[in-house]
Amino acid sequence: MPNIQNPVLIIGGSGVVGAQAAAAIRRLHPGLPVTIAGRDLGKAQAVAEKLGVEALTADLSKPDLGLPESGRFSAIIVFVKDDWSNGLRFAQRQGIPHLSVSSGAFEIGIEAAGFIHQPQAAPVVLASQWLAGAALFPALEYAKAFRSIDRIHVGVLLDEHDMGGQAALADYERITQSGSATLTLKDGRFAWIAGEEAKARYRSVDGVELPATAYGPLDVLSLATATDAKDIRFDLAFDVSASRRAGGPFSTESVITIEGVLYSGERAARTYEVVHPQGQAPLTALGVALATERALGLAGGEALKPGLYFPDSIIEPAYCLARMKEFGAVFTERNANG
């Protein structure tokens, strides 16, 4: 295992999810140095002091991120939308992994273009799947039981009290309002849907049906590439979670249905539930931590070489699920028909 001296730079690390990601990285790798960075140094220092790490002021609008010229880092994680792509260019200049978590499917051309123009500069990990892979990795693991897959449907619920900080709210509003349509896979063809076609119903883990709408994280692209499914759709309900409906605190839910032919030759439809009783932040934080450790060669293989990656191309689903359970996620299989 490499002995990494330079810190992982977490821009937006003083936010709700960023702070938990820093804590998750420290939990998995206590000796890995971390630096919390943001525009508000006081907020960054408050989080850093709790974790026993360093804090810096950073500004994504500046080409050098407003960081000291002598600053050297082992990786950079960006938890807010980088409208300038300065974080990516900074990582490329230093030759270190860059992880982003805020892009919709309609936005990744910006990062892809940055990589295409400097393909040998640095590893670039596009980790903007739902909660950094919290629904994707279970879907990929469960898909292993199928010889061929006709349909994958992922429905997720974000509790109204669980949006997180201002950066998360900005991402949600941008992805749901800026894109004119949402990416799906229909009859083997990618399709962008909107209006009435994008409306859906989500069945919560307690059986209550809620209004939902098609949503555009990178999961559809990852699932389509990995499974060859003919139909893939991702729906989001922004409502009351089952746990809060029962009088408890909010939770986050993912309900995954896979239809196809099993290796036994039997045609089947299976539905799986993934719930975290503390909401979306712990799972997002864990997903980022797992992508970071993999990029640095701290788990799962050697450090990544320069390239363009999705988390599911570098992390084994079974390993991710084991970590998710360790971090409090609960997995249940239910009858797909009820």
N, C-alpha and C positions, 0 to 999 in steps of 0.2 A: 504494500500500500504506500502511495507516495506521501512524502512529508512536505506538506504545502505551507510555505512561509507567508506568502502574500494573502491578504484577506479577500473574502468574497464580498463584493460591493453590492448592497441591496438598496436600490433607489426606490423610495416609497416605503422603506422599511419601518417607518414610524406609524404607518397606517394599521388598520385592524388586521388585515391579512398579512401584510408585510412583516409586522412584528411577530406574528405567530410562525411565519415561515422562518424567520431568523431563529426563533426558539426551537423549531423542529430541526433545523440544521445543527444547532448546538447539541440537541438531544441525541441525534444520530452520530455526530462527530464532534465530541467536546473539545478536541484539540484544534479544530479548524478555525482559523481567525475569521472574523466577520466585521464588516463596517456598515453601520446604518447611516444612510444619507438621505437628505431631503432639503427642501428650500428653507424649512423652519428648523434651525439648528437646535433650538430648545426642545422641540418634540423628539428629534432624533436622539438627543442626549438622554432624555428621560427613558426611552426604550433601551438604549445602549447600556445605561447604568444597571438596569435590571438584569441584563444578560451578561454583564461583565465584558462588553466589547467596546469598540471605538465608534465615534460619531463624526460625521463631516457634513458640511453644507454642499449641496449639489444643485445644479440648475440645468435641466435638459435643453433649455433654449440656447446654451452656450456650447460651441464645438468642443471645448475642453471640459465641459460639464461643471465649470467653476471649481475644479479640483486642483490641489497643489500639483505643480509640474513634476515633482518627484514621486508622486503617488503611483504605486504599482499594485495590481490586484490579480487574483487568480481567476475570477469570473465576475460577470456583472449580471444582476437580475433587475429587471425593470418592472415595477408593479403599477406604473401609471402609463397612460398613453403617451408615447414619445412622438409628438407631431413633427419633430425635426429629424428623427433617426440619428441623432447625435450619440445616443447610447450605443447603437450598433457600430457606428464608425469608430467610436472610442475603443470598443472591444477589439475591432479589427486592427487598429493601430497597435494595440498591446498584444495581439495574437491570443486572446483569451476567450473562453466561451461566453456567449450572449444568450440570455433566456428572456423571452417576453411572454406576458400572460394576458394581454389586453386587446388582442386583435380579433375582429370578426372574420368570417370566411371571405368577405368581400374586400378585406384590407391587406391581406398577406402579400399582395404584389409589391408593396413598398419594401418589406423586408427581403422578399425574394430577389428584387432588383439589386438591393444593397449587397446581397451575397453573390449574385451572378457577376457583378463587376469586380469583386475581389474574392474569388472562390477559394483561394489558398490562404486567406488571412486568418480565419478563426472559425471555430464551431458555432453555428447559429441554430438555436433550439427554439422552435415555434411551439410554445406550451400554452396556447390559448384555448385548448379544449375545455369543456365544462369543468370547472373547479380543478383545472390542471390535470384532468384525466380521471376524476372520481367516478364517472359513469363509463368512460371509454374502456378503461382497463378491465372492469368486471364484464362488460359486453364482449371483449376480446377473449377473455378466459372462458366464458360460458359458450362462446361460439365454437370452441374446440371440440365440443360434443357432436357437431353437425358435419356431415359429409358435404352437404351443399345447403346454402341458405337462400331462401326466397325473400325474407323480409326481416328487417331489424327496426324496431321502434323504441326510442328512448324518450321517456317522459320524465321531466324533473320538476320539482317544486322548490321554489325559493320563498321562504316565509316573508311576509311583508315587514316583519320586525328584524329581518336578518340581511339587510342590504349591505351592511358593513359601513365603510367610510365614504367620503365624497368621491374618491377615485373610482370605487366600485359602482357608485350611482352614475357617474359620468359614462363609464363603459356601458352599463346597461342601457342608458338612454341613447347613446350613440349607436349601438348595435341594433336596437329595436326601432329607432326612428330614422337614422341616416340611410340605411340600406333600403332600397325600394322594394326588395324581395328577399326571400330566404332560400338558401340552397337545400335541395333535397335530391334523392335519387328515385326515379320512377321508371319502372320497366327497364332498368338497366341504363337509363339515360339521366344525366344530371339536369335538373330543372330548377328554375327560380320561381317560387310561388308567392302570392300576395293576396290581400283582400280576403274574400270568403274562403278561398282555398287554404289559406294559412290558419284559419280558425280550427280549434280542436277541443277535445275534452280530455282532461287528465283524471285518472282514477287514483286517488290518494291511497296510502297504505291501510287506511281504516275503511276503505270502500266508498268514501264520499267522492262524487264526481265534481270537478271544478273546471271553469273555463280556462283554456290554454291557447297558446299560439305558437306557430312554428318559429324556431329560434336558430341563430346562425353561428354557433361556435365551430371550431375546426373538426369536431367529432365526425361529422358526415364524411369529410374527406378521408380521415384516418380509417373509419370503418369500411368505406367503399374500397379503399386500396387493399386493406388487409383481408377482407372476407369474400369479395366478389358477390355480395348480396345484390339482388335485383331491385329491392326497394328499401330505402333508408330514410327515416324521418326523425327529427328531434323536435320535441315540443316542450315549452316552458309554461308552467303555471306560477304566477306571482300572487300568492294567496295565503291562507292560514294553513299551517302544517297540522298533521293529525295530532301530534303531541300537544300543540297549543290548543287545538280544538277540545282536547280532553282535559284542559285546565293546567297543563304543564308549560315548560319553556318551549321555545321554538326549536325545531329540528330541520334538517334538510333531507330530501327524499329523491331517489332515482328509481324509476321502474323500467326495467329492460325486458322487452319481449322479442324472442327470436323464433322464427318459423322456418322450417326446412326439413331436410331428410337427415336423420341420425346415421351414424356409421352402421347401425344394425339394419338399416334399410327402412325403418319405420319413419313415417311422416309425423312430425311433432311440432307443437307450439309450447314454448316454455317461457315463463315470466319470473323475473327475479327482482327483489327489492333490496336497495342499499340505503340505509338510514344512518345518519350521524346525529346523536342526541344533542350535540352542541352547535349544530348549524353548519353553514358552508365553510367558514374560515379554517377549521382544523384540517379539512380535506384538501382545500386549495393549498394551504401551507405545506402539507405533507407532499403533495404532488410536485411542488416546486423544489422541495428539499431532495426528493428522489431524483429529479432531473439534474439537480446541481451535483449531487454526489456521483451520479453516473458520468456527467460531463468531465468531472475532475479525476475520474478513475478511482474513486474511493469505494465503489461497489459495482459489481456486474461486468467488470472488464477494464481494459486500459483506458486512459484518458482519451476523449474523443479527438480525432484528427479534424482539421478544417473540413466543413461540410454543412449541409442544410438538413436538419433533423426534425422529426416529430418525436415526442416522448415515447410513443409506442414503437418506434423503430430502434430504440436504444435500451428500453426497460422491459423485462419479462413481466407479463401480466400476473403470473402467479406470485412473483415477488412483491408486486405492488399490492395485491389483495392481502397478502400476509401482513404487510406494513399497515394497511388500512385497518385491519382488525386490531392490530396492536395499538393503533391510535384511536380506537373507539368506535369504528364503523360496525354496523350490524347487518348481516346478509341473510336473506330469507328467500326460498323458492316458493312460489304459489301457483295454484292452478291457473293456467292462462285464460281459462274460460270463466273464472270466477273465484 
